[in-house]
Amino acid sequence: MRLKKACFVTKFLIVVVSICAIITLVSLQDQVRAAKAEVADLEQQVLYAEQEKALMEESLQDLGSDKSIKKIARTRLGMVESGEIVFYDADAQ
């Protein structure tokens, strides 16, 4: 009788441990999915940052050129080349 009781307890413990293991695995799968989504998002951010860096490096290289100096003079300082006609919009105020 004692052997049957011990066998039942052992089987019960095995079932309980198995259920706990299954629950843990399901929980870990959700965490893995979330981590993979985060990795994909971070990879996208890195790609965007690399593209932005390349554009900044390109504009930094072009900074000393005549074309760049003229562009800055026109947009930031409002300068014009000699011989150009400037029109002002009176309604823009």
C-alpha contacts under 8 A as a table, 3 or more apart, distances in Angstrom:
res1	aa1	res2	aa2	distance
1	M	4	K	5.26
1	M	5	K	6.40
2	R	5	K	5.12
2	R	6	A	6.21
3	L	6	A	5.11
3	L	7	C	6.08
4	K	7	C	5.03
4	K	8	F	6.15
5	K	8	F	5.10
5	K	9	V	6.23
6	A	9	V	5.10
6	A	10	T	6.10
7	C	10	T	5.08
7	C	11	K	6.17
8	F	11	K	5.14
8	F	12	F	6.06
9	V	12	F	5.01
9	V	13	L	6.11
10	T	13	L	5.14
10	T	14	I	6.18
11	K	14	I	5.05
11	K	15	V	6.23
12	F	15	V	5.15
12	F	16	V	6.21
13	L	16	V	5.04
13	L	17	V	6.05
14	I	17	V	5.17
14	I	18	S	6.02
15	V	18	S	5.04
15	V	19	I	6.16
16	V	19	I	5.16
16	V	20	C	6.25
17	V	20	C	5.08
17	V	21	A	6.12
18	S	21	A	5.01
18	S	22	I	6.19
19	I	22	I	5.12
19	I	23	I	6.21
20	C	23	I	5.16
20	C	24	T	6.13
21	A	24	T	5.08
21	A	25	L	6.16
22	I	25	L	5.09
22	I	26	V	6.26
23	I	26	V	5.23
23	I	27	S	6.23
24	T	27	S	5.08
24	T	28	L	6.14
25	L	28	L	5.02
25	L	29	Q	6.16
26	V	29	Q	5.12
26	V	30	D	6.54
27	S	30	D	5.31
27	S	31	Q	6.49
28	L	31	Q	4.96
28	L	32	V	6.13
29	Q	32	V	5.00
29	Q	33	R	6.21
30	D	33	R	5.15
30	D	34	A	6.24
31	Q	34	A	5.10
31	Q	35	A	6.10
32	V	35	A	5.02
32	V	36	K	6.12
33	R	36	K	5.13
33	R	37	A	6.26
34	A	37	A	5.13
34	A	38	E	6.21
35	A	38	E	5.01
35	A	39	V	6.14
36	K	39	V	5.00
36	K	40	A	6.24
37	A	40	A	5.13
37	A	41	D	6.25
38	E	41	D	5.03
38	E	42	L	6.12
39	V	42	L	5.06
39	V	43	E	6.08
40	A	43	E	5.08
40	A	44	Q	6.28
41	D	44	Q	5.12
41	D	45	Q	6.33
42	L	45	Q	4.95
42	L	46	V	6.16
43	E	46	V	5.03
43	E	47	L	6.20
44	Q	47	L	5.10
44	Q	48	Y	6.24
45	Q	48	Y	5.08
45	Q	49	A	6.11
46	V	49	A	5.02
46	V	50	E	6.09
47	L	50	E	5.13
47	L	51	Q	6.26
48	Y	51	Q	5.18
48	Y	52	E	6.18
49	A	52	E	5.02
49	A	53	K	6.02
50	E	53	K	4.98
50	E	54	A	6.19
51	Q	54	A	5.11
51	Q	55	L	6.32
52	E	55	L	5.13
52	E	56	M	6.20
53	K	56	M	5.06
53	K	57	E	6.11
54	A	57	E	5.11
54	A	58	E	6.13
55	L	58	E	5.07
55	L	59	S	6.19
56	M	59	S	5.11
56	M	60	L	6.00
57	E	60	L	4.95
57	E	61	Q	6.20
58	E	61	Q	5.19
58	E	62	D	6.32
59	S	62	D	5.01
59	S	63	L	5.98
60	L	63	L	5.07
61	Q	64	G	7.08
62	D	65	S	5.46
62	D	68	S	6.31
63	L	68	S	5.51
63	L	69	I	7.04
64	G	68	S	6.61
64	G	69	I	6.77
65	S	68	S	5.31
65	S	69	I	6.33
66	D	69	I	5.09
66	D	70	K	6.14
67	K	70	K	5.24
67	K	71	K	6.22
68	S	71	K	5.05
68	S	72	I	6.21
69	I	72	I	5.21
69	I	73	A	6.10
70	K	73	A	5.03
70	K	74	R	6.13
71	K	74	R	5.19
71	K	75	T	6.07
72	I	75	T	5.30
72	I	76	R	5.51
72	I	77	L	7.03
73	A	76	R	5.79
73	A	77	L	4.98
73	A	78	G	6.29
73	A	79	M	5.48
73	A	80	V	7.79
74	R	77	L	5.79
74	R	78	G	4.73
74	R	79	M	4.83
74	R	80	V	6.18
75	T	78	G	5.67
75	T	79	M	7.78
80	V	84	E	6.63
80	V	86	V	7.91
81	E	84	E	5.84
89	D	92	A	5.51
90	A	93	Q	6.65
